[in-house]
Amino acid sequence: MFIVDTVNTAHGKIMKRFVVAFILVAVITAVLTYNMPTDFAEAAKDLSADGTACIYCRSTDMPSVDMGSGRIVRCSTRQLGDALSRCEGIDGISISFDGDIRLLQRIVARLGVTNQTVQRLDDLTVVCGYSRAIRGGVIVDGRKVNVQLAYRDGTITVGSPLILGGY
């Protein structure tokens, strides 16, 4: 009887430890997945469904503008996922949509843009910084930057790592 109780108790303790360890691993995985940076294209879907996207890539089979060293593909933000799958060597993405300066400020807050610079030139406002929510980046003036936002005349443009075209 003593041997059976000892085996059952030891087996029960092992199972309890396994369940606790499994729950901890599941919680940690969920937290890391939720906080993990995403590609800008994923973040862009949440910014505007009715905007225009520009993809700066090395090659594509889609209609595009030849820049010499690459191509610009223009599409709606709704078509962004499909267009990205048909582009190779993506250097940057930007989206433009209607909005005001308050919406720009809300986007900066929602993306958690830190280490930012703000420049105002006449009717143009440009914010450049780093968001932990977005993968990648470039070094500008010794700082890591992965998102740039611009506002002019009722139009917001958001690009990653920078806005490569006009705004």
DSSP file with accessible surface (Angstrom, degrees, kcal/mol):
  #  RESIDUE AA STRUCTURE BP1 BP2  ACC     N-H-->O    O-->H-N    N-H-->O    O-->H-N    TCO  KAPPA ALPHA  PHI   PSI    X-CA   Y-CA   Z-CA
    1    1 A M     >        0   0  171      0, 0.0     4,-2.3     0, 0.0     5,-0.2   0.000 360.0 360.0 360.0 -42.8    0.0    0.0    0.0
    2    2 A F  H  >  +     0   0  165      1,-0.2     4,-2.3     2,-0.2     5,-0.2   0.899 360.0  50.3 -59.2 -41.5    2.8    2.4    0.9
    3    3 A I  H  > S+     0   0  128      2,-0.2     4,-2.4     1,-0.2     5,-0.2   0.920 110.2  49.6 -66.1 -41.8    4.5    1.8   -2.5
    4    4 A V  H  > S+     0   0   82      1,-0.2     4,-2.7     2,-0.2     5,-0.2   0.934 112.2  47.7 -64.5 -43.8    1.2    2.5   -4.4
    5    5 A D  H  X S+     0   0   82     -4,-2.3     4,-2.5     2,-0.2     5,-0.2   0.907 111.8  50.5 -63.4 -41.3    0.6    5.8   -2.4
    6    6 A T  H  X S+     0   0   66     -4,-2.3     4,-2.5    -5,-0.2     5,-0.2   0.925 112.5  46.1 -63.8 -43.9    4.2    6.9   -3.1
    7    7 A V  H  X S+     0   0   85     -4,-2.4     4,-2.8     2,-0.2     5,-0.2   0.939 114.3  47.7 -64.6 -47.2    3.9    6.2   -6.8
    8    8 A N  H  X S+     0   0   98     -4,-2.7     4,-2.4    -5,-0.2    -2,-0.2   0.909 113.8  47.6 -62.0 -41.5    0.5    8.0   -7.0
    9    9 A T  H  X S+     0   0   78     -4,-2.5     4,-2.3    -5,-0.2    -2,-0.2   0.933 113.8  46.5 -66.6 -44.7    1.7   11.0   -5.0
   10   10 A A  H  X S+     0   0   48     -4,-2.5     4,-2.1    -5,-0.2    -2,-0.2   0.926 113.7  48.7 -63.9 -42.1    4.9   11.3   -7.1
   11   11 A H  H  X S+     0   0  109     -4,-2.8     4,-2.3    -5,-0.2    -2,-0.2   0.914 111.1  50.7 -64.5 -41.6    2.9   10.9  -10.4
   12   12 A G  H  X S+     0   0   28     -4,-2.4     4,-2.4    -5,-0.2    -1,-0.2   0.901 109.3  50.3 -63.5 -40.7    0.4   13.6   -9.2
   13   13 A K  H  X S+     0   0  118     -4,-2.3     4,-2.4     2,-0.2    -1,-0.2   0.907 110.3  50.0 -65.4 -40.1    3.2   16.0   -8.3
   14   14 A I  H  X S+     0   0  103     -4,-2.1     4,-2.4     2,-0.2    -2,-0.2   0.927 111.1  48.8 -64.9 -43.3    4.7   15.5  -11.7
   15   15 A M  H  X S+     0   0   90     -4,-2.3     4,-2.7     2,-0.2    -2,-0.2   0.910 110.5  51.0 -64.4 -40.9    1.4   16.1  -13.5
   16   16 A K  H  X S+     0   0  153     -4,-2.4     4,-2.5     1,-0.2     5,-0.2   0.928 111.4  47.9 -62.8 -43.3    0.8   19.3  -11.4
   17   17 A R  H  X S+     0   0  180     -4,-2.4     4,-2.7     1,-0.2     5,-0.2   0.901 111.4  50.9 -62.8 -41.4    4.2   20.6  -12.4
   18   18 A F  H  X S+     0   0  124     -4,-2.4     4,-2.8     2,-0.2    -2,-0.2   0.934 111.1  47.5 -61.9 -45.9    3.6   19.8  -16.0
   19   19 A V  H  X S+     0   0   71     -4,-2.7     4,-2.5     2,-0.2     5,-0.2   0.931 113.7  47.3 -63.1 -44.6    0.2   21.6  -16.0
   20   20 A V  H  X S+     0   0   87     -4,-2.5     4,-2.5     2,-0.2    -2,-0.2   0.940 114.0  47.4 -62.5 -45.1    1.7   24.7  -14.3
   21   21 A A  H  X S+     0   0   51     -4,-2.7     4,-2.5    -5,-0.2    -2,-0.2   0.919 111.7  51.1 -63.2 -41.8    4.7   24.7  -16.7
   22   22 A F  H  X S+     0   0  131     -4,-2.8     4,-2.4    -5,-0.2    -2,-0.2   0.930 110.6  48.2 -62.0 -44.4    2.3   24.3  -19.7
   23   23 A I  H  X S+     0   0   95     -4,-2.5     4,-2.6     2,-0.2     5,-0.2   0.927 111.5  50.3 -63.4 -44.0    0.1   27.2  -18.5
   24   24 A L  H  X S+     0   0  101     -4,-2.5     4,-2.6     1,-0.2     5,-0.2   0.931 111.3  48.2 -60.8 -44.3    3.2   29.5  -18.0
   25   25 A V  H  X S+     0   0   88     -4,-2.5     4,-2.6     1,-0.2    -1,-0.2   0.922 111.9  50.0 -63.4 -41.9    4.6   28.7  -21.4
   26   26 A A  H  X S+     0   0   48     -4,-2.4     4,-2.3    -5,-0.2    -2,-0.2   0.920 112.4  46.8 -63.4 -43.4    1.1   29.4  -23.0
   27   27 A V  H  X S+     0   0   81     -4,-2.6     4,-2.5     2,-0.2     5,-0.2   0.941 113.5  47.7 -65.4 -45.6    0.8   32.7  -21.2
   28   28 A I  H  X S+     0   0   97     -4,-2.6     4,-2.6    -5,-0.2     5,-0.2   0.925 112.3  50.2 -62.6 -42.8    4.3   33.8  -22.1
   29   29 A T  H  X S+     0   0   76     -4,-2.6     4,-2.5    -5,-0.2    -1,-0.2   0.923 111.0  49.2 -61.5 -43.4    3.8   32.8  -25.7
   30   30 A A  H  X S+     0   0   61     -4,-2.3     4,-2.4    -5,-0.2    -2,-0.2   0.923 112.3  47.6 -63.5 -43.3    0.5   34.8  -25.9
   31   31 A V  H  X S+     0   0   77     -4,-2.5     4,-2.1     2,-0.2    -2,-0.2   0.936 113.8  46.8 -64.8 -45.2    2.1   37.9  -24.4
   32   32 A L  H  X S+     0   0  106     -4,-2.6     4,-0.8    -5,-0.2    -2,-0.2   0.906 112.8  49.6 -65.0 -40.5    5.1   37.8  -26.7
   33   33 A T  H >< S+     0   0   91     -4,-2.5     3,-0.6    -5,-0.2    -1,-0.2   0.921 111.0  49.6 -65.0 -41.8    2.9   37.2  -29.8
   34   34 A Y  H 3< S+     0   0  198     -4,-2.4    -2,-0.2     1,-0.2    -1,-0.2   0.898 118.0  39.2 -64.7 -38.5    0.6   40.1  -28.9
   35   35 A N  H 3< S+     0   0   99     -4,-2.1    -1,-0.2    -5,-0.2    -2,-0.2   0.445  88.8 117.8 -92.5   0.2    3.6   42.5  -28.4
   36   36 A M  S << S-     0   0   98     -4,-0.8    99,-0.1    -3,-0.6    -3,-0.0  -0.438  72.3-108.4 -72.0 137.4    5.7   41.2  -31.3
   37   37 A P        -     0   0   44      0, 0.0    97,-0.3     0, 0.0     2,-0.2  -0.313  35.9-153.7 -62.5 148.5    6.4   43.8  -34.0
   38   38 A T  B     -a  134   0A  55     95,-2.6    97,-2.6     1,-0.1     2,-0.1  -0.731  26.9 -85.1-116.3 168.7    4.5   43.3  -37.3
   39   39 A D    >>  -     0   0   88     -2,-0.2     4,-1.6    95,-0.2     3,-0.9  -0.429  41.4-115.3 -67.0 150.8    5.3   44.2  -40.9
   40   40 A F  H 3> S+     0   0   11      1,-0.3     4,-2.9     2,-0.2     5,-0.2   0.857 114.2  64.7 -57.8 -34.7    4.2   47.7  -41.8
   41   41 A A  H 3> S+     0   0   11      1,-0.2     4,-1.2     2,-0.2    -1,-0.3   0.881 102.3  48.7 -58.7 -38.0    1.7   46.3  -44.2
   42   42 A E  H <> S+     0   0   99     -3,-0.9     4,-0.7     1,-0.2     3,-0.3   0.921 113.5  45.7 -66.4 -44.3   -0.2   44.6  -41.3
   43   43 A A  H >X S+     0   0   12     -4,-1.6     3,-0.8     1,-0.2     4,-0.6   0.868 106.8  60.6 -66.0 -34.5   -0.2   47.9  -39.4
   44   44 A A  H >X S+     0   0    1     -4,-2.9     4,-1.4     1,-0.2     3,-1.0   0.836  93.3  64.6 -64.4 -32.1   -1.3   49.8  -42.5
   45   45 A K  H 3< S+     0   0  104     -4,-1.2    -1,-0.2    -3,-0.3    -2,-0.2   0.849 102.9  48.8 -59.0 -34.7   -4.5   47.8  -42.8
   46   46 A D  H << S+     0   0  121     -3,-0.8    -1,-0.3    -4,-0.7    -2,-0.2   0.629 104.2  61.3 -80.2 -15.4   -5.7   49.3  -39.5
   47   47 A L  H << S-     0   0   20     -3,-1.0     2,-0.3    -4,-0.6    -2,-0.2   0.908 120.4 -13.0 -80.1 -45.3   -4.9   52.9  -40.5
   48   48 A S     <  -     0   0   22     -4,-1.4     3,-0.4     1,-0.1    -1,-0.3  -0.885  39.0-168.7-161.9 130.5   -7.2   53.3  -43.4
   49   49 A A  S    S+     0   0   49     -2,-0.3    29,-0.4     1,-0.2    28,-0.1   0.622  94.0  52.9 -88.9 -15.4   -9.2   51.0  -45.7
   50   50 A D  S    S+     0   0  127     27,-0.1    48,-0.2    26,-0.1    -1,-0.2  -0.029  89.5 103.2-112.9  32.2   -9.9   53.8  -48.2
   51   51 A G        -     0   0    5     -3,-0.4    26,-1.9    46,-0.1     2,-0.4  -0.363  69.0-108.3-105.2-175.6   -6.4   55.0  -48.9
   52   52 A T  E     -BC  76  96B  76     44,-2.7    44,-2.7    24,-0.3     2,-0.3  -0.956  28.9-154.5-115.6 133.4   -3.8   54.6  -51.6
   53   53 A A  E     -BC  75  95B   0     22,-3.8    22,-2.2    -2,-0.4     2,-0.4  -0.839   5.5-161.8-109.6 145.4   -0.7   52.5  -51.2
   54   54 A C  E     -BC  74  94B  15     40,-3.1    40,-2.3    -2,-0.3     2,-0.5  -0.997   5.9-163.3-123.7 126.3    2.7   52.9  -52.9
   55   55 A I  E     -BC  73  93B   0     18,-2.6    18,-2.5    -2,-0.4     2,-0.7  -0.944   5.9-155.5-110.8 125.0    5.1   49.9  -52.8
   56   56 A Y  E     +BC  72  92B  12     36,-2.9    35,-3.3    -2,-0.5    36,-1.3  -0.899  33.8 153.3-101.6 109.0    8.7   50.7  -53.7
   57   57 A C  E     -BC  71  90B   1     14,-2.4    14,-3.7    -2,-0.7    33,-0.2  -0.848  53.7-122.1-135.6 169.6   10.2   47.4  -54.9
   58   58 A R  E    S-     0   0B 146     30,-1.7     2,-0.3    31,-0.5    31,-0.2   0.832  91.8  -0.9 -82.2 -36.1   13.0   46.1  -57.2
   59   59 A S  E     + C   0  88B  47     29,-1.7    29,-2.8    12,-0.1     2,-0.3  -0.995  61.2 163.0-155.1 155.8   10.7   44.0  -59.5
   60   60 A T  E     - C   0  87B  30     -2,-0.3    27,-0.2    27,-0.2     4,-0.1  -0.972  38.1-135.2-163.1 159.4    7.1   43.1  -60.0
   61   61 A D  S    S+     0   0  113     25,-1.0    26,-0.1    -2,-0.3     3,-0.1   0.316  80.7  96.1-100.1   6.4    4.7   41.7  -62.6
   62   62 A M  S    S-     0   0   31     24,-0.3    -2,-0.1     1,-0.1     2,-0.1  -0.540  94.1 -83.0 -90.8 159.7    2.1   44.4  -61.8
   63   63 A P  S    S+     0   0  115      0, 0.0    11,-0.4     0, 0.0     2,-0.3  -0.407  70.2 153.5 -58.3 133.1    1.6   47.7  -63.7
   64   64 A S        -     0   0   33      9,-0.1     2,-0.5    -4,-0.1     9,-0.2  -0.963  48.2 -98.6-157.3 170.3    4.2   50.0  -62.2
   65   65 A V  E     -D   72   0B  75      7,-2.4     7,-2.1    -2,-0.3     2,-0.5  -0.881  35.8-132.0-100.8 127.9    6.3   53.1  -62.7
   66   66 A D  E     +D   71   0B 101     -2,-0.5     5,-0.2     5,-0.2     3,-0.0  -0.682  24.8 178.1 -81.7 122.2    9.9   52.4  -63.6
   67   67 A M        -     0   0   85      3,-3.1     2,-1.0    -2,-0.5     4,-0.2   0.300  48.8-112.4-102.6   4.9   12.3   54.5  -61.4
   68   68 A G  S    S+     0   0   68      2,-0.5     3,-0.1     1,-0.1    -2,-0.0  -0.442 112.5  41.8  95.8 -60.9   15.5   53.1  -63.0
   69   69 A S  S    S-     0   0  104     -2,-1.0     2,-0.3     1,-0.1    -1,-0.1   0.398 131.6 -16.0 -99.4   2.3   16.7   51.2  -59.9
   70   70 A G  S    S-     0   0    4      2,-0.0    -3,-3.1    -5,-0.0    -2,-0.5  -0.961  70.3 -96.3-178.0-168.0   13.2   49.9  -58.9
   71   71 A R  E     -BD  57  66B  71    -14,-3.7   -14,-2.4    -2,-0.3     2,-0.5  -0.937  14.3-139.5-135.1 153.8    9.5   50.3  -59.4
   72   72 A I  E     -BD  56  65B  19     -7,-2.1    -7,-2.4    -2,-0.3     2,-0.5  -0.977  16.6-164.3-114.3 122.3    6.6   52.0  -57.7
   73   73 A V  E     -B   55   0B   0    -18,-2.5   -18,-2.6    -2,-0.5     2,-0.4  -0.924   5.8-160.5-104.7 125.3    3.4   50.0  -57.6
   74   74 A R  E     +B   54   0B 146     -2,-0.5     2,-0.3   -11,-0.4   -20,-0.2  -0.902  25.9 140.7-107.4 136.2    0.2   52.0  -56.7
   75   75 A C  E     -B   53   0B  11    -22,-2.2   -22,-3.8    -2,-0.4     2,-0.1  -0.946  52.8 -82.2-157.3 173.0   -2.9   50.3  -55.4
   76   76 A S  E >   -B   52   0B  38     -2,-0.3     3,-1.0   -24,-0.2     4,-0.3  -0.466  42.2-114.0 -77.5 159.0   -5.7   50.8  -52.9
   77   77 A T  G >  S+     0   0    9    -26,-1.9     3,-0.9     1,-0.3     4,-0.4   0.807 118.3  62.1 -65.3 -24.8   -4.9   49.8  -49.3
   78   78 A R  G 3  S+     0   0  171    -29,-0.4    -1,-0.3   -27,-0.3     3,-0.2   0.799 106.7  44.1 -66.9 -28.6   -7.5   47.1  -49.7
   79   79 A Q  G <> S+     0   0  111     -3,-1.0     4,-2.6     1,-0.2    -1,-0.2   0.379  84.4 103.5 -94.9   3.6   -5.3   45.5  -52.4
   80   80 A L  H <> S+     0   0    2     -3,-0.9     4,-2.8    -4,-0.3     5,-0.2   0.896  76.8  51.4 -58.3 -45.5   -2.1   45.9  -50.5
   81   81 A G  H  > S+     0   0   40     -4,-0.4     4,-1.6    -3,-0.2    -1,-0.2   0.931 113.5  44.2 -59.6 -46.0   -1.7   42.3  -49.4
   82   82 A D  H  > S+     0   0   94     -4,-0.2     4,-0.7     1,-0.2    -1,-0.2   0.921 114.0  50.3 -65.2 -43.5   -2.1   41.0  -52.9
   83   83 A A  H >< S+     0   0    1     -4,-2.6     3,-1.1     1,-0.2    -2,-0.2   0.907 107.9  53.2 -63.2 -41.1    0.2   43.6  -54.4
   84   84 A L  H >< S+     0   0   32     -4,-2.8     3,-1.5     1,-0.3    -1,-0.2   0.877 103.2  57.4 -61.9 -36.1    2.9   42.8  -51.8
   85   85 A S  H 3< S+     0   0   88     -4,-1.6    -1,-0.3     1,-0.3    -2,-0.2   0.709 107.1  49.7 -68.9 -16.4    2.8   39.2  -52.8
   86   86 A R  T << S+     0   0   97     -3,-1.1   -25,-1.0    -4,-0.7     2,-0.4   0.271  99.0  82.6-104.5   8.9    3.6   40.1  -56.4
   87   87 A C  E <   -C   60   0B  12     -3,-1.5     2,-0.4   -27,-0.2   -27,-0.2  -0.892  59.4-158.9-114.1 147.2    6.6   42.4  -55.5
   88   88 A E  E     +C   59   0B 137    -29,-2.8   -30,-1.7    -2,-0.4   -29,-1.7  -0.949  69.9  18.6-123.8 144.8   10.2   41.4  -54.9
   89   89 A G  E    S-     0   0B  43     -2,-0.4   -31,-0.5   -32,-0.2     2,-0.4   0.967  76.6-159.7  65.9  57.7   12.8   43.3  -53.0
   90   90 A I  E     +C   57   0B  72    -33,-0.2   -33,-0.3    -3,-0.2    -1,-0.2  -0.537  19.1 177.5 -76.6 123.0   10.5   45.7  -51.2
   91   91 A D  E     -     0   0B  68    -35,-3.3     2,-0.3    -2,-0.4   -34,-0.2   0.692  63.4 -22.6 -94.8 -26.4   12.4   48.8  -50.0
   92   92 A G  E     -C   56   0B   3    -36,-1.3   -36,-2.9    69,-0.1     2,-0.4  -0.963  48.9-143.4-176.9 161.7    9.4   50.6  -48.5
   93   93 A I  E     -CE  55 160B  16     67,-2.1    67,-2.5    -2,-0.3     2,-0.3  -0.995  15.8-178.8-135.7 140.4    5.7   51.1  -48.3
   94   94 A S  E     -CE  54 159B   3    -40,-2.3   -40,-3.1    -2,-0.4     2,-0.4  -0.989   7.5-162.2-137.8 149.9    3.6   54.2  -47.9
   95   95 A I  E     -CE  53 158B   0     63,-2.6    63,-2.7    -2,-0.3     2,-0.4  -0.978   3.6-161.5-128.2 145.8   -0.1   54.8  -47.7
   96   96 A S  E     +CE  52 157B  35    -44,-2.7   -44,-2.7    -2,-0.4     2,-0.3  -0.980  19.6 153.8-127.0 141.5   -2.0   58.1  -48.1
   97   97 A F  E     - E   0 156B  11     59,-2.3    59,-3.2    -2,-0.4     2,-0.1  -0.972  46.6 -79.4-158.5 164.7   -5.5   58.8  -46.9
   98   98 A D  E     + E   0 155B 136     -2,-0.3     2,-0.3    57,-0.2    57,-0.2  -0.454  66.6 118.5 -71.6 142.1   -7.8   61.7  -45.9
   99   99 A G        -     0   0   21     55,-2.0     2,-0.2    -2,-0.1    -2,-0.0  -0.971  49.0-111.1 178.1 177.6   -7.4   63.0  -42.4
  100  100 A D     >  -     0   0   54     -2,-0.3     4,-2.0    53,-0.1     3,-0.3  -0.682  42.8 -91.6-122.3 178.9   -6.5   66.0  -40.2
  101  101 A I  H  > S+     0   0   50      1,-0.2     4,-2.2    -2,-0.2     5,-0.1   0.840 123.9  57.1 -63.8 -31.0   -3.7   66.8  -37.9
  102  102 A R  H  > S+     0   0  147      2,-0.2     4,-2.1     1,-0.2    -1,-0.2   0.900 105.9  50.0 -67.2 -38.3   -5.6   65.3  -34.9
  103  103 A L  H  > S+     0   0   42     -3,-0.3     4,-2.4     2,-0.2    -2,-0.2   0.914 108.3  53.5 -65.1 -40.9   -5.8   62.0  -36.7
  104  104 A L  H  X S+     0   0    3     -4,-2.0     4,-2.4     1,-0.2    -2,-0.2   0.938 109.0  49.0 -56.9 -45.6   -2.1   62.1  -37.4
  105  105 A Q  H  X S+     0   0  111     -4,-2.2     4,-2.2     1,-0.2    -1,-0.2   0.889 110.0  51.2 -63.7 -38.1   -1.5   62.7  -33.7
  106  106 A R  H  X S+     0   0  144     -4,-2.1     4,-3.0     2,-0.2    -1,-0.2   0.889 109.6  50.2 -66.9 -37.8   -3.7   59.7  -32.8
  107  107 A I  H  X S+     0   0    1     -4,-2.4     4,-2.7     2,-0.2     5,-0.2   0.923 108.8  51.6 -65.7 -43.4   -1.8   57.5  -35.3
  108  108 A V  H  X>S+     0   0   17     -4,-2.4     5,-2.2     1,-0.2     4,-0.7   0.935 114.3  44.3 -57.4 -44.2    1.5   58.5  -33.7
  109  109 A A  H ><5S+     0   0   74     -4,-2.2     3,-0.6     3,-0.2    -2,-0.2   0.921 112.5  50.9 -68.0 -43.7    0.1   57.6  -30.3
  110  110 A R  H 3<5S+     0   0  148     -4,-3.0    -2,-0.2     1,-0.3    -1,-0.2   0.890 112.8  45.6 -64.2 -38.5   -1.4   54.3  -31.5
  111  111 A L  H 3<5S-     0   0   15     -4,-2.7    22,-0.7    -5,-0.2    -1,-0.3   0.609 108.2-128.7 -77.9 -11.2    1.8   53.2  -33.1
  112  112 A G  T <<5 -     0   0   39     -4,-0.7    20,-0.5    -3,-0.6     2,-0.3   0.908  32.4-166.7  65.8  41.7    3.7   54.3  -30.0
  113  113 A V      < +     0   0    9     -5,-2.2    18,-0.2    -6,-0.2     2,-0.2  -0.468  11.8 175.7 -68.7 123.6    6.2   56.3  -32.0
  114  114 A T  E     +F  130   0B  77     16,-3.3    16,-2.6    -2,-0.3     3,-0.1  -0.703  53.1  36.6-119.4 174.8    9.2   57.3  -29.8
  115  115 A N  E    S+     0   0B  91     -2,-0.2     2,-0.2    14,-0.2    -1,-0.2   0.899  88.0 170.6  50.8  44.5   12.4   59.1  -30.4
  116  116 A Q  E     -     0   0B  83     -3,-0.2     2,-0.4    13,-0.1    13,-0.2  -0.556  33.2-156.4 -97.0 152.2   10.6   61.3  -32.8
  117  117 A T  E     -F  128   0B  54     11,-2.5    11,-2.3    -2,-0.2     2,-0.4  -0.947  10.0-157.6-117.3 144.8   11.4   64.5  -34.6
  118  118 A V  E     -F  127   0B  61     -2,-0.4     2,-0.4     9,-0.2     9,-0.2  -0.992   8.5-174.0-124.8 128.1    8.7   66.9  -35.8
  119  119 A Q  E     -F  126   0B 110      7,-2.8     7,-2.8    -2,-0.4     2,-0.5  -0.980   6.1-164.8-122.3 135.9    9.3   69.3  -38.7
  120  120 A R  E     +F  125   0B 168     -2,-0.4     2,-0.5     5,-0.2     5,-0.2  -0.982  10.4 174.0-121.8 120.8    6.9   72.0  -39.8
  121  121 A L  E >   -F  124   0B 102      3,-2.8     3,-2.7    -2,-0.5     2,-0.2  -0.941  62.8 -65.0-128.2 105.1    7.4   73.7  -43.1
  122  122 A D  T 3  S-     0   0  171     -2,-0.5    -1,-0.0     1,-0.3     0, 0.0  -0.329 123.8  -7.3  51.8-112.0    4.6   76.0  -44.2
  123  123 A D  T 3  S+     0   0   77     -2,-0.2    30,-0.5    -3,-0.1     2,-0.4   0.288 119.8  92.6 -96.7  12.2    1.6   73.7  -44.6
  124  124 A L  E <   -F  121   0B  11     -3,-2.7    -3,-2.8    28,-0.1     2,-0.4  -0.898  49.8-172.9-112.9 130.6    3.6   70.5  -44.2
  125  125 A T  E     -FG 120 151B  18     26,-2.2    26,-2.5    -2,-0.4     2,-0.4  -0.991   7.5-172.5-119.4 128.4    4.1   68.6  -40.9
  126  126 A V  E     -FG 119 150B   3     -7,-2.8    -7,-2.8    -2,-0.4     2,-0.4  -0.985   5.7-170.1-125.8 128.6    6.5   65.6  -40.8
  127  127 A V  E     -FG 118 149B   7     22,-3.1    22,-3.3    -2,-0.4     2,-0.4  -0.965   7.0-178.0-116.8 132.4    7.0   63.2  -37.9
  128  128 A C  E     +FG 117 148B  11    -11,-2.3   -11,-2.5    -2,-0.4     2,-0.3  -0.995  24.3 109.4-132.2 132.4    9.8   60.7  -38.0
  129  129 A G  E     - G   0 147B   0     18,-2.4    17,-2.1    -2,-0.4    18,-1.8  -0.934  57.1 -69.2-173.0-161.4   10.5   58.1  -35.3
  130  130 A Y  E     -F  114   0B  59    -16,-2.6   -16,-3.3    -2,-0.3     2,-0.5  -0.947  28.9-167.2-123.0 134.3   10.6   54.6  -34.1
  131  131 A S    >   -     0   0    0     -2,-0.4     3,-1.4   -18,-0.2   -18,-0.2  -0.983  16.6-154.7-121.1 126.4    7.7   52.3  -33.3
  132  132 A R  T 3  S+     0   0  189    -20,-0.5   -20,-0.1    -2,-0.5    -1,-0.1   0.664  95.0  68.0 -68.8 -14.2    8.1   49.0  -31.4
  133  133 A A  T 3  S+     0   0   45    -22,-0.7   -95,-2.6   -96,-0.2     2,-0.4   0.614  95.2  64.0 -80.1 -11.2    4.9   47.8  -33.2
  134  134 A I  B <  S-a   38   0A   1     -3,-1.4   -95,-0.2   -97,-0.3    -3,-0.2  -0.937  80.4-126.8-121.2 136.7    6.6   47.7  -36.6
  135  135 A R        +     0   0  120    -97,-2.6   -95,-0.2    -2,-0.4   -97,-0.1  -0.366  65.7   9.2 -74.4 156.2    9.5   45.6  -37.8
  136  136 A G        +     0   0   45     -2,-0.1     2,-0.3   -97,-0.1    -2,-0.1  -0.157  58.5 177.6  80.3-169.0   12.7   46.9  -39.3
  137  137 A G        -     0   0   36      9,-0.1     2,-0.3    -7,-0.1     9,-0.3  -0.855  22.4-114.0 150.6 174.3   14.1   50.3  -39.7
  138  138 A V  E     -I  145   0C  53      7,-3.0     7,-3.3    -2,-0.3     2,-0.6  -0.897  31.3-106.9-133.2 163.9   17.0   52.4  -40.9
  139  139 A I  E     +I  144   0C 121     -2,-0.3     2,-0.4     5,-0.2     5,-0.2  -0.858  35.6 178.4 -98.1 123.3   19.5   54.7  -39.2
  140  140 A V  E >  S-I  143   0C  41      3,-3.1     3,-1.9    -2,-0.6    -2,-0.0  -0.992  73.3 -17.1-125.8 120.8   18.9   58.4  -39.6
  141  141 A D  T 3  S-     0   0  153     -2,-0.4    -1,-0.1     1,-0.3     3,-0.1   0.878 129.4 -52.4  51.4  40.2   21.2   60.8  -37.9
  142  142 A G  T 3  S+     0   0   70      1,-0.2     2,-0.4    -3,-0.0    -1,-0.3   0.531 119.3 106.6  79.0   4.7   22.4   58.1  -35.6
  143  143 A R  E <  S-I  140   0C  48     -3,-1.9    -3,-3.1   -28,-0.0     2,-0.4  -0.926  73.8-116.3-118.0 143.8   18.8   57.1  -34.5
  144  144 A K  E     -I  139   0C  97     -2,-0.4     2,-0.4    -5,-0.2    -5,-0.2  -0.633  37.3-177.5 -77.8 129.0   16.8   54.0  -35.6
  145  145 A V  E     +I  138   0C   0     -7,-3.3    -7,-3.0    -2,-0.4   -15,-0.2  -0.989  22.3 159.3-129.0 134.9   13.7   55.1  -37.6
  146  146 A N        +     0   0    0    -17,-2.1     2,-0.3    -2,-0.4   -16,-0.2   0.345  65.0  45.0-135.9   5.0   11.0   52.8  -38.9
  147  147 A V  E     -G  129   0B   0    -18,-1.8   -18,-2.4    13,-0.2     2,-0.4  -0.987  52.1-176.6-150.9 139.0    8.0   55.1  -39.5
  148  148 A Q  E     -GH 128 159B  26     11,-2.4    11,-3.0    -2,-0.3     2,-0.4  -0.999   8.2-169.3-133.6 136.2    7.5   58.5  -41.0
  149  149 A L  E     -GH 127 158B   0    -22,-3.3   -22,-3.1    -2,-0.4     2,-0.3  -0.962   2.3-173.1-126.5 144.1    4.3   60.4  -41.1
  150  150 A A  E     -GH 126 157B   2      7,-2.7     7,-2.7    -2,-0.4     2,-0.4  -0.989   6.3-163.8-137.7 146.4    3.3   63.6  -43.1
  151  151 A Y  E     +GH 125 156B  49    -26,-2.5   -26,-2.2    -2,-0.3     2,-0.3  -0.998  18.9 154.0-131.6 130.7    0.3   65.8  -43.1
  152  152 A R  E >   - H   0 155B  91      3,-2.2     3,-1.7    -2,-0.4   -28,-0.1  -0.912  66.8 -18.9-155.4 128.7   -0.6   68.4  -45.8
  153  153 A D  T 3  S-     0   0  120    -30,-0.5     3,-0.1    -2,-0.3   -53,-0.1   0.838 127.4 -42.4  47.8  47.2   -3.9   69.9  -46.9
  154  154 A G  T 3  S+     0   0   26      1,-0.2   -55,-2.0   -56,-0.1     2,-0.4   0.592 115.5 109.9  82.3   9.0   -6.2   67.2  -45.5
  155  155 A T  E <   -EH  98 152B  55     -3,-1.7    -3,-2.2   -57,-0.2     2,-0.4  -0.979  48.6-161.6-122.9 131.1   -4.0   64.2  -46.5
  156  156 A I  E     -EH  97 151B   0    -59,-3.2   -59,-2.3    -2,-0.4     2,-0.4  -0.909   5.1-168.4-107.0 134.6   -2.0   62.0  -44.2
  157  157 A T  E     -EH  96 150B   5     -7,-2.7    -7,-2.7    -2,-0.4     2,-0.4  -0.992   2.4-173.2-122.7 130.2    0.9   59.8  -45.6
  158  158 A V  E     +EH  95 149B   0    -63,-2.7   -63,-2.6    -2,-0.4     2,-0.3  -0.992  10.7 176.0-123.8 128.8    2.5   57.1  -43.4
  159  159 A G  E     -EH  94 148B   0    -11,-3.0   -11,-2.4    -2,-0.4     4,-0.3  -0.942  20.8-117.6-134.2 154.9    5.5   55.3  -44.7
  160  160 A S  E    S-E   93   0B  12    -67,-2.5   -67,-2.1     2,-0.4   -13,-0.2  -0.994  93.8  -6.4-142.6 134.2    7.9   52.7  -43.4
  161  161 A P  S    S-     0   0   26      0, 0.0     2,-0.3     0, 0.0   -23,-0.2  -0.942 141.8 -27.5 -72.8 -25.2   10.8   52.8  -42.9
  162  162 A L  S    S-     0   0   44    -16,-0.1     2,-0.8   -15,-0.1    -2,-0.4  -0.937  70.2 -92.6-139.4 164.5   10.5   56.2  -44.5
  163  163 A I        -     0   0   13     -4,-0.3   -69,-0.1    -2,-0.3    -4,-0.1  -0.729  42.2-174.7 -77.0 114.3    8.2   57.9  -47.0
  164  164 A L        +     0   0   82     -2,-0.8    -1,-0.2    -4,-0.1     2,-0.1   0.710  60.9  41.5 -88.9 -22.7   10.1   57.2  -50.2
  165  165 A G  S    S-     0   0   25      1,-0.2     2,-0.1    -3,-0.1    -2,-0.0  -0.175 103.4 -52.6-104.7-156.2    7.9   59.2  -52.6
  166  166 A G              0   0   70     -2,-0.1    -1,-0.2     1,-0.0    -2,-0.1  -0.343 360.0 360.0 -80.7 161.4    6.1   62.5  -52.5
  167  167 A Y              0   0   95     -2,-0.1   -16,-0.1    -4,-0.1   -71,-0.0  -0.990 360.0 360.0-147.6 360.0    3.8   63.7  -49.8
